[in-house]
């Protein structure tokens, strides 16, 4: 007898493999979900499309995730977390290292495509809007940490607006890659860092 809250398999699903309970099988479905999101956008992100890609039963997927939003929330958990912020003892060097890492991520078509699709999904689904805000905040934190350290060392004025500085440092790379679809020229990140540091009153190491 089937659970009344779980959709019955549609025609053609009977030959698919139920999702085992192991971590490897769960990851297979979640990676399939990310692939569907990148290839088809949120409008094409359906449980059936994920089941097709994962070669799993749609009914079984529904037993693990009750909606496509729940499934996508779980899938985004596979995206690697940012590395620990650098601590060279000098703000400019720390920011250049972080800027290089951001450019490296955005230069990867798989990450850029996923991010663009995720932004679109967050505009359409309240649950994903909150998730995207948390996702973005996590990736702002390394910049916040190195800027705070620099202010405490006296490299920045006490009244520096750190949140605005984060916006100024991070936004150019995302704008260039996701809005204008242009590659990063040599030295781009260093130039951004130097312009922002000048604007916020950077005094150099003491």
Secondary structure, DSSP 8 states (H G I E B T S, - for coil): ---TTS----TT-TTSB---SSHHHHHHHHHHHHHHHHHHTGGG--HHHHHHHHTB-HHHHHHH-SSHHHHHHHHHTTS---------S-HHHHHHHHHHHHHHHHHSHHHHHHHHHHHHHHHH-HHHHHHHHHHHHHHHHHHHHHHHHHHHHTSS-TT--HHHHHHHHHHHHHIIIIIS-----TTHHHHHHHHHHHHTT-----
